[in-house]
Every structure is written in structure tokens, then in C-alpha cells.
């Protein structure tokens, strides 16, 4: 069996932040995997931060991919990773979906803005389902309106 990032990510379903002052050590490891702490300002000190991008990177890292070129923890940073894929050509298991967050969110050319990222699961004419971290503070599959999709990427 070929293990894809999506198959691997499914094993983490239910992984969640720890309420209160404690942190989930696995989420903290995902956040710290993203680079040398001395190179980042505002390095996360708890699991109470957006960690969807760190989760996706962790899944790829476990499969031997090293994505240091992203350079930060923002979900929209994934718009610079790999290559663009047409929406109807998305492949479950490998492809990534980057979403906008909030009303009046800027377009995909703005990296320094709120967003969300996850592994493509499937879609219909109205919604896209992604498997991601930090969805209700846990790893889960959720659906999002297709109008929120900023970009789709494939890591080769």
C-alpha cells in the first residue's frame, strides 16, 4: 500500500488541543518542526494558536518531505508550495486546499492574512471537504463552501 499524507493524517483524527494551561505535546512538536525557533518572531508557546499549516507539514514530513521553503506557519504560505492544480483535477490523498477565513478576506495574492489549509478529501458542486488540524481545535474532516477556496496545490 502506498501511504499518502491523507492516509497518514487520518490516524490523527481526534488529536486535540488541551484545554487550560497545558498543551498537547504532539501539537507543540508539529509547531516546532516548522523551523529553527530563533528564525521566527512570535514563535508559538502553546497549542492555542492556528496550527492547521503545521499539521499538514507534519504529515508530509513524516513521509520524508522537507518543506522548509514555506518559511512560516501561516496557512496561506501553502499557496507557494508545490504546483497549482485545477480544482477538477484534485487528487484525494496528496493535494492541498487553501481557504480564506473571515468576511471580506483578501485574495490569494495576500499571504499575510487569515486562512486555513488542509488535505483534500472530496468535493461536490457547493462544498469542499478537507482533512485538517485545528478544525474545532482538533484534527477532523469538515466541509467548506467552494467559494472560500483560494488555491489548490500538489506537492511532488
Secondary structure, 3 states (H helix, E strand, C coil): CCCCHHHHHHCCCCCECCCCCCCCHHHHHHHHCCCCHHHCCCCCCCCCCCCHHHHHHHHHHHCCCCCHHHCCCCHHHHHHCCEECCHHHCCCCCCEEEEECCCCCCCCCCCCCCEEEEEEEEECCCEEEEEECCCCCECEEEEEEHHHEEEEEECC
